[in-house]
Amino acid sequence: MLQKEKQNALKASTMAHQAHIKMLRYQLNPHFLFNTLNAISTLVLLKENDTAEAMVSRLSDFLRYSLDNDPIKRVPLGQEIKALRLYLEIEKTRFDDRLSVKFEIEKQTETLLVPSLLLQPLVENSIKYAIAHMSKGGLIEIKSKCQANSLYLEVIDNGPMQHDGSLGLRSELELGNRASHSGVGIQNIIDRLKVLYPNNHSLHIIRGEESGFKVQISIPIQYP
């Protein structure tokens, strides 16, 4: 009976853990969806029907990726980058030449496993608090590399310092405080990493020397 109770407790704990992960994962979509539908509506009003149709197609593909993948399971980084490109194509339609994107993804990292939709909230944060405040020349860089036994992921923007010009290197706790201003996205990442990689990850935000911010995440290397 004692063994049975322990098994039931373990099962309940596992189910709670999985439910928590799913809850965190599904916090990501509504804000992005609202902005995209609003942009599509604007394109329709302007009678830019071809652009609106292409944007709807990309949104459909991105949402299919988001909803089809089990949030508890990890996905290859290459697959995650492909979905991120879809998201950025949608945002580039919104911002036109105000937004440029640069990818530096090490080939060996493409097969490594990462939590689904890990980078998208960081990119969304850069767009909201950096690119949206620039009249031209906005740049977002997405990088990956392996070092020792860790996978390093970076999202870098060149936006103005107006969202917090005093920011230097931030600890995870300090970033959590900033996340209350930045919306649910960054806090979501912090919470997911804590659950998925307890005591075995890092997340830092670093102010650029002249402009912008870099968010760097390290997680253990995991193969399919």
Disulfide bonds with the S-S distance in Angstrom:
none
